[in-house]
């Protein structure tokens, strides 16, 4: 136990540096995913016959292929056609585009959970379709989506671990270096597991509080994660 604590004292500064990068990747990927997923969900629900198949194609690609393959295509494959990204940019884009596909479905489910009669009522009092979406549907849908979106937030913390394969200095990458340098894989990855548990626990508690404060009385539904 003393040896483990001594090792933890030595390793934690580097691991915490990696943790900061992991949180940056998580936040950036979720924001990119939000910017992609919300418009896509609106197009999935309200788009015409020409738009909906394009949205479906995007979802099929990013939900139907492994995240690792997507990462390698972006970082190693695109330079073959003259489009190159730095490690961090490739990580942000891959995680963000992947998250966007899942967030799209979460938002779509939340939008469709709002009664269709509310849009009819909005049109009945003179609102345009866009105004009805903006002022009536979205405010409710954004509250309803919080439980499912919380799952995406927590999952993304863990999915960022994959970027160590392209040498992004995240938590897993720092752990790999420390493990090799000190010949201490068990101690290192136990510390990594503890850090992830703390992150996920703290985020889960925070998101639960937000969910309770923003819950719509009488309206609730669940959507399974992936």
KEFI-539539 format. One record per residue (C-alpha): residue in one letter; x, y negated, z negated. Coordinates in nm, 3 decimals. Layout:
BEGIN
site resn=A	east=X	north=Y	up=Z
...
This chain:
BEGIN
site resn=X	east=0.000	north=0.000	up=0.000
site resn=X	east=0.280	north=-0.240	up=-0.082
site resn=X	east=0.445	north=-0.164	up=0.251
site resn=X	east=0.120	north=-0.232	up=0.434
site resn=X	east=0.071	north=-0.564	up=0.256
site resn=X	east=0.428	north=-0.665	up=0.333
site resn=X	east=0.378	north=-0.576	up=0.698
site resn=X	east=0.047	north=-0.762	up=0.707
site resn=X	east=0.215	north=-1.074	up=0.568
site resn=X	east=0.473	north=-1.056	up=0.845
site resn=X	east=0.232	north=-0.970	up=1.129
site resn=X	east=-0.070	north=-1.189	up=1.050
site resn=X	east=0.070	north=-1.519	up=1.185
site resn=X	east=0.116	north=-1.366	up=1.532
site resn=X	east=-0.216	north=-1.183	up=1.516
site resn=X	east=-0.397	north=-1.502	up=1.417
site resn=X	east=-0.243	north=-1.680	up=1.715
site resn=X	east=-0.388	north=-1.408	up=1.933
site resn=X	east=-0.721	north=-1.441	up=1.753
site resn=X	east=-0.740	north=-1.807	up=1.854
site resn=X	east=-0.693	north=-1.707	up=2.218
site resn=X	east=-0.960	north=-1.438	up=2.179
site resn=X	east=-1.208	north=-1.694	up=2.046
site resn=X	east=-1.121	north=-1.936	up=2.327
site resn=X	east=-1.185	north=-1.663	up=2.583
site resn=X	east=-1.512	north=-1.572	up=2.414
site resn=X	east=-1.639	north=-1.929	up=2.410
site resn=X	east=-1.528	north=-2.001	up=2.766
site resn=X	east=-1.674	north=-1.678	up=2.904
site resn=X	east=-2.009	north=-1.736	up=2.732
site resn=X	east=-2.031	north=-2.092	up=2.865
site resn=X	east=-1.952	north=-1.976	up=3.219
site resn=X	east=-2.201	north=-1.695	up=3.177
site resn=X	east=-2.464	north=-1.941	up=3.056
site resn=X	east=-2.402	north=-2.171	up=3.353
site resn=X	east=-2.450	north=-1.873	up=3.586
site resn=X	east=-2.710	north=-1.670	up=3.402
site resn=X	east=-2.973	north=-1.934	up=3.328
site resn=X	east=-3.011	north=-2.060	up=3.689
site resn=X	east=-3.005	north=-1.701	up=3.815
site resn=X	east=-3.282	north=-1.604	up=3.575
site resn=X	east=-3.499	north=-1.891	up=3.698
site resn=X	east=-3.436	north=-1.785	up=4.056
site resn=X	east=-3.520	north=-1.425	up=3.965
site resn=X	east=-3.853	north=-1.531	up=3.818
site resn=X	east=-3.953	north=-1.825	up=4.037
site resn=X	east=-3.738	north=-1.782	up=4.349
site resn=X	east=-3.873	north=-1.676	up=4.683
site resn=X	east=-3.814	north=-1.363	up=4.886
site resn=X	east=-3.489	north=-1.496	up=5.028
site resn=X	east=-3.334	north=-1.597	up=4.695
site resn=X	east=-3.428	north=-1.299	up=4.480
site resn=X	east=-3.234	north=-1.037	up=4.683
site resn=X	east=-2.919	north=-1.251	up=4.653
site resn=X	east=-2.960	north=-1.264	up=4.276
site resn=X	east=-3.019	north=-0.890	up=4.266
site resn=X	east=-2.701	north=-0.831	up=4.468
site resn=X	east=-2.498	north=-1.038	up=4.220
site resn=X	east=-2.640	north=-0.846	up=3.926
site resn=X	east=-2.579	north=-0.513	up=4.096
site resn=X	east=-2.213	north=-0.590	up=4.158
site resn=X	east=-2.130	north=-0.716	up=3.809
site resn=X	east=-2.349	north=-0.475	up=3.613
site resn=X	east=-2.270	north=-0.176	up=3.830
site resn=X	east=-1.889	north=-0.190	up=3.827
site resn=X	east=-1.648	north=-0.159	up=3.530
site resn=X	east=-1.521	north=-0.480	up=3.378
site resn=X	east=-1.164	north=-0.353	up=3.417
site resn=X	east=-1.211	north=-0.313	up=3.794
site resn=X	east=-1.352	north=-0.666	up=3.816
site resn=X	east=-1.054	north=-0.804	up=3.625
site resn=X	east=-0.803	north=-0.629	up=3.850
site resn=X	east=-0.984	north=-0.741	up=4.166
site resn=X	east=-0.978	north=-1.104	up=4.052
site resn=X	east=-0.617	north=-1.104	up=3.928
site resn=X	east=-0.448	north=-0.860	up=4.164
site resn=X	east=-0.685	north=-0.834	up=4.458
site resn=X	east=-0.779	north=-1.193	up=4.542
site resn=X	east=-0.414	north=-1.304	up=4.587
site resn=X	east=-0.403	north=-1.062	up=4.881
site resn=X	east=-0.642	north=-1.294	up=5.065
site resn=X	east=-0.471	north=-1.612	up=4.947
site resn=X	east=-0.677	north=-1.685	up=4.633
site resn=X	east=-0.458	north=-1.666	up=4.325
site resn=X	east=-0.542	north=-1.748	up=3.965
site resn=X	east=-0.337	north=-1.776	up=3.650
site resn=X	east=-0.383	north=-1.505	up=3.388
site resn=X	east=-0.608	north=-1.719	up=3.169
site resn=X	east=-0.816	north=-1.843	up=3.462
site resn=X	east=-0.863	north=-1.489	up=3.592
site resn=X	east=-0.970	north=-1.377	up=3.245
site resn=X	east=-1.218	north=-1.664	up=3.206
site resn=X	east=-1.369	north=-1.609	up=3.551
site resn=X	east=-1.401	north=-1.234	up=3.520
site resn=X	east=-1.551	north=-1.236	up=3.172
site resn=X	east=-1.774	north=-1.532	up=3.256
site resn=X	east=-1.911	north=-1.387	up=3.580
site resn=X	east=-1.972	north=-1.053	up=3.413
site resn=X	east=-2.147	north=-1.218	up=3.119
site resn=X	east=-2.356	north=-1.425	up=3.359
site resn=X	east=-2.510	north=-1.109	up=3.504
site resn=X	east=-2.618	north=-0.988	up=3.162
site resn=X	east=-2.727	north=-1.328	up=3.037
site resn=X	east=-2.943	north=-1.360	up=3.349
site resn=X	east=-3.144	north=-1.055	up=3.245
site resn=X	east=-3.175	north=-1.175	up=2.886
site resn=X	east=-3.307	north=-1.513	up=3.000
site resn=X	east=-3.537	north=-1.352	up=3.256
site resn=X	east=-3.691	north=-1.134	up=2.986
site resn=X	east=-3.738	north=-1.435	up=2.760
site resn=X	east=-3.897	north=-1.642	up=3.036
site resn=X	east=-4.137	north=-1.364	up=3.126
site resn=X	east=-4.226	north=-1.321	up=2.758
site resn=X	east=-4.384	north=-1.667	up=2.761
site resn=X	east=-4.749	north=-1.636	up=2.855
site resn=X	east=-4.823	north=-1.713	up=3.221
site resn=X	east=-5.126	north=-1.905	up=3.101
site resn=X	east=-4.898	north=-2.177	up=2.970
site resn=X	east=-4.769	north=-2.253	up=3.318
site resn=X	east=-5.125	north=-2.257	up=3.446
site resn=X	east=-5.218	north=-2.500	up=3.170
site resn=X	east=-4.919	north=-2.720	up=3.254
site resn=X	east=-5.023	north=-2.732	up=3.618
site resn=X	east=-5.379	north=-2.800	up=3.509
site resn=X	east=-5.278	north=-3.121	up=3.328
site resn=X	east=-5.087	north=-3.249	up=3.628
site resn=X	east=-4.733	north=-3.122	up=3.571
site resn=X	east=-4.530	north=-3.001	up=3.863
site resn=X	east=-4.390	north=-2.648	up=3.856
site resn=X	east=-4.045	north=-2.784	up=3.772
site resn=X	east=-4.183	north=-2.997	up=3.490
site resn=X	east=-4.372	north=-2.698	up=3.352
site resn=X	east=-4.054	north=-2.490	up=3.350
site resn=X	east=-3.849	north=-2.766	up=3.193
site resn=X	east=-4.090	north=-2.887	up=2.926
site resn=X	east=-4.305	north=-2.581	up=2.850
site resn=X	east=-4.137	north=-2.254	up=2.948
site resn=X	east=-3.766	north=-2.310	up=2.883
site resn=X	east=-3.792	north=-2.455	up=2.529
site resn=X	east=-3.975	north=-2.139	up=2.420
site resn=X	east=-3.762	north=-1.899	up=2.624
site resn=X	east=-3.438	north=-2.040	up=2.484
site resn=X	east=-3.560	north=-1.963	up=2.136
site resn=X	east=-3.688	north=-1.618	up=2.223
site resn=X	east=-3.360	north=-1.518	up=2.386
site resn=X	east=-3.148	north=-1.576	up=2.076
site resn=X	east=-3.157	north=-1.216	up=1.940
site resn=X	east=-3.045	north=-1.065	up=2.271
site resn=X	east=-2.800	north=-1.346	up=2.343
site resn=X	east=-2.650	north=-1.292	up=1.997
site resn=X	east=-2.561	north=-0.940	up=2.107
site resn=X	east=-2.381	north=-1.081	up=2.409
site resn=X	east=-2.185	north=-1.319	up=2.187
site resn=X	east=-2.070	north=-1.042	up=1.955
site resn=X	east=-1.998	north=-0.800	up=2.239
site resn=X	east=-1.789	north=-1.058	up=2.423
site resn=X	east=-1.555	north=-1.090	up=2.125
site resn=X	east=-1.471	north=-0.723	up=2.171
site resn=X	east=-1.472	north=-0.723	up=2.552
site resn=X	east=-1.199	north=-0.986	up=2.561
site resn=X	east=-0.959	north=-0.715	up=2.443
site resn=X	east=-0.937	north=-0.591	up=2.800
site resn=X	east=-0.740	north=-0.896	up=2.916
site resn=X	east=-0.423	north=-0.776	up=2.744
site resn=X	east=-0.381	north=-0.559	up=3.056
site resn=X	east=-0.290	north=-0.871	up=3.255
site resn=X	east=-0.068	north=-1.005	up=2.975
site resn=X	east=-0.305	north=-1.271	up=2.839
site resn=X	east=-0.174	north=-1.342	up=2.483
site resn=X	east=-0.494	north=-1.248	up=2.303
site resn=X	east=-0.528	north=-1.050	up=1.981
site resn=X	east=-0.478	north=-0.711	up=2.148
site resn=X	east=-0.176	north=-0.833	up=2.343
site resn=X	east=-0.011	north=-0.963	up=2.025
site resn=X	east=-0.089	north=-0.631	up=1.856
site resn=X	east=0.072	north=-0.434	up=2.136
site resn=X	east=0.391	north=-0.641	up=2.112
site resn=X	east=0.408	north=-0.613	up=1.732
site resn=X	east=0.340	north=-0.242	up=1.744
site resn=X	east=0.624	north=-0.183	up=1.990
site resn=X	east=0.871	north=-0.410	up=1.816
site resn=X	east=0.814	north=-0.271	up=1.468
site resn=X	east=0.723	north=0.091	up=1.552
site resn=X	east=0.410	north=0.046	up=1.340
site resn=X	east=0.105	north=0.124	up=1.555
site resn=X	east=-0.119	north=0.240	up=1.269
site resn=X	east=-0.055	north=-0.062	up=1.047
site resn=X	east=-0.088	north=-0.301	up=1.341
site resn=X	east=-0.416	north=-0.167	up=1.475
site resn=X	east=-0.568	north=-0.136	up=1.129
site resn=X	east=-0.503	north=-0.508	up=1.089
site resn=X	east=-0.653	north=-0.572	up=1.432
site resn=X	east=-0.963	north=-0.372	up=1.340
site resn=X	east=-1.000	north=-0.572	up=1.020
site resn=X	east=-0.974	north=-0.900	up=1.209
site resn=X	east=-1.239	north=-0.790	up=1.458
site resn=X	east=-1.467	north=-0.679	up=1.174
site resn=X	east=-1.434	north=-1.019	up=1.006
site resn=X	east=-1.501	north=-1.202	up=1.334
site resn=X	east=-1.803	north=-0.991	up=1.424
site resn=X	east=-1.943	north=-1.009	up=1.071
site resn=X	east=-1.907	north=-1.387	up=1.051
site resn=X	east=-2.055	north=-1.441	up=1.396
site resn=X	east=-2.341	north=-1.203	up=1.325
site resn=X	east=-2.429	north=-1.387	up=1.004
site resn=X	east=-2.407	north=-1.728	up=1.173
site resn=X	east=-2.626	north=-1.622	up=1.464
site resn=X	east=-2.879	north=-1.463	up=1.230
site resn=X	east=-2.915	north=-1.795	up=1.046
site resn=X	east=-2.960	north=-1.978	up=1.377
site resn=X	east=-3.219	north=-1.722	up=1.487
site resn=X	east=-3.418	north=-1.764	up=1.167
site resn=X	east=-3.417	north=-2.143	up=1.192
site resn=X	east=-3.522	north=-2.150	up=1.557
site resn=X	east=-3.763	north=-1.855	up=1.559
site resn=X	east=-4.097	north=-1.915	up=1.729
site resn=X	east=-4.374	north=-1.817	up=1.482
site resn=X	east=-4.581	north=-1.530	up=1.615
site resn=X	east=-4.356	north=-1.462	up=1.910
site resn=X	east=-4.086	north=-1.197	up=1.909
site resn=X	east=-3.946	north=-0.933	up=2.138
site resn=X	east=-3.631	north=-0.726	up=2.165
site resn=X	east=-3.400	north=-0.644	up=2.451
site resn=X	east=-3.145	north=-0.368	up=2.435
site resn=X	east=-2.780	north=-0.443	up=2.488
site resn=X	east=-2.631	north=-0.294	up=2.807
